[in-house]
Amino acid sequence: MKNNKEKIDTLMIELGFEKIKVNNVLNYFLKGSYYKVNYCDELKSYIIETASSLTEAENNVYEDSDVYPNSLGEKKILEELRKDLIWFYISD
């Protein structure tokens, strides 16, 4: 799992997201929004959570945006994550 988190971190940076700590929690910042990528043991999935402002991030008000189950496999998770990040968060 740690290796996947490192690969996701590398992907986020490669795509232009800026690392920023909010309440001592790693977030990624792009175009005014804050993103966290967490692993949910219950779902056995990675989840992108989104806050549309610094105030929301500081108050821990995130919306679950996308879910990437481990059953996809590491390669497919990274492919789908890349595609979705570009399509939904980077492209205007």
Secondary structure, 3 states (H helix, E strand, C coil): CHHHHHHHHHHHHHCCCEEEEECCEEEEEECCEEEEEEEECCCCEEEEEEECCHHHHHCCCCEEEEEEEHHHCHHHHHHHHHHHHHHHHHCC
